[in-house]
Amino acid sequence: MSLRRLMLTDKKIRGVRRRLRGLNDWSLAFSLGYPEASLQAACYYNFKIPVHLGLVQGPQSMQKTRRQCAQALIDACNRLIQSKPESAAGHRIVATISLPWMFSSEVCIYTDRDYFHSHTLPSSGKYGETTVISDRSLAAEWNLVIPPGLSERGLLDNFQDPDVEGGRSISQRWYIGEADWQE
């Protein structure tokens, strides 16, 4: 099983193939059944991507590796959807791919419709706004395989952030899976 690890050095990451095999094993484990803990979750339950930080972001990360990690998230999401019991029919499961901070990517189980919408619909507030990315597809750009029946939704976050040079933080969130809960 892969573990999430932070990067404390700029050294080249070793064992990339081994780490990716561990990530694929993690993805395959979702075929074994639906997690009982998610059935009691108030609004949301998640599984963070279990990789070394340097695999998915920073100067050592490579696009080919990032693509493989994104595909493993999508595959895990699909396997989790396939193992969903009748008692969880109202849950929505998505792979959330965050860019440029891909280390925060995860497979999410939303048990509450309003909470799902608070994450996946456009919004604006005093600190910035979230808009829909309608002219692009992460799946097309990265050559990702989305299984039949799953959908893709992209959002662009543009927020004030005093900790970032220029005072703005711009990021993307891509939801792939059951991303079409009726609005």
N, C-alpha and C positions, 0 to 999 in steps of 0.2 A: 504494500500500500504506500502510495506517495504521501509525503507530508508537505505542508506549506512551510516555506522557509524564506526568511528575509535575507537580503544580500548585504554583507558588511564589508565587501571588498570589490575591487574592479577586475579581479582575476577572471580568466575565462572559466566558464561553467564546464565541469567535467561530467561525463556520463549522461549526455543528453538523450541518447537512445534508450538507456535504462530508465531514465526519468519518464520518458514518453510511454514506455511499456507499462510503468506503474500507473500512469494516468489512464491508459486504456483499460487496465485491470479495474481501476476505480469505476470507470464508466460501465464496464460489464457487470459490476456488482449490483447495479440498479435493476438488472433483470431478475434478481432473486426475490423481490417483493417490495411492496410499498411500505415506507417507514411508518410505524405505528405512532411515533411521536408527532408526526405531521397531522394526524387525525385530531389531536387535541390542541393544535396550535391556534392561537387566537386569531391571527390575521395572515401569518406568513411563516414559512419555514424554509431554510436554505442550506445549501451545501457549497461552500467556497471551493474554487478550483485548487486542488492539492498539488501545487507545483512550487518550485523555487522561483522567487521573484525575478531573477535574471533570465528565466526562460521566456517570460512574456512581456517584460518591459525593461527599459534601460539600454545602455550601449551594447550589452552582450546579446540581447534578444535578436533573433532572426525572424524574418517574415514567414518563412517556411514552418518554423517551430510554432509561431503564434497561430498560424492557420491550423496546424494539427491539434493544438490545444483547444481552439474554438470548435473544431469538429468533434473532439471528445466531449465537450460540454453539450453539444447538440445531440450526440448519440446517447449520452446519459439521460438527457431530458426525454428523448423518444422512448428509451427503455422504461423510464419511470412512468410515462403516460401509458405504456402497454401493460404495466403491472398494477395500474390504479384499480382499486376495488370499487364496487357499487357504492359503498358508503362514502366514497370520496368523489362521487360524480360531479359535484359542484365545485371542486377545486380546479384551479388553472395552474399548469406547470409550464415554465419557460426556462430557457437558457438565457441568462443575461450576460452579454458580452460588453464590457466597459472599455472605452478607448479614450485617451491613451493609457489609462491606468488599468490594464487588463488583469492585474493581480487581484482586483476586487470583483472579478467575474464570478458567476455562481449559477447553480441550478436552483430555481425558486419554486416553491409550492405556495400559491396564494389561496387561502381559505376564505377570504372575504372580498367580495366584489368591489366595494368602495375603496378598500386599501389597494387593490390591484389597479384601479383607475387612478389613484393618487400617484402611482409610479409610472403609468404607461400612457397617460393622456397629456396633451399640451397644457401648460399653465404659465402664469406669470405672477410675480409678487414684487415686493420692494427690493429684493436682492438680485432679481434677474428673471429670465424666462426660459421655458422649455418649449421647443417647437418640433414639429414632425419633420423627419427627413424623408421627403417624398420623391426626390429625384435620383436617389441612389439605392443600392442594395449591397449590404455587406456580403451576402452569400455570393452574389455575382462577382464582386471585386476580389474576394478571397478564394473563389472557386470552392465554396462550401456546399455540401450535399444536404438539402433539407428534405427529410422524408415526406411522402405524400400525407396530406391532412394537416401539416404544420404550417404556420405562417410566420412572417417576419415583420417587425415594426421597429423603426429607428427613431430615436429622439436626440435632439441637439440641446445641450444645456449650456447656457450663457449666463454666468453669475458673477457678481462682484466678489472678489476675493483679495483682501489686503495682503495676504501672504504670497501672492503671485506677482511677478513683475508685470507692470501695466495695470494691475488691479482687477483683471478679468480672468475668469477660469472658463475655458471652453472644453467640453467633453461630449462624447457620444455614448448612448446606451442602445444596444440592439437587443431586442427581445425576439427569440426564435422558439416557437413551440405553440402553445395554445394562447397566442397573443391577441386573439380576436374576441374576447369577452364582450358581449353586447354593450355598446356605449350608452 
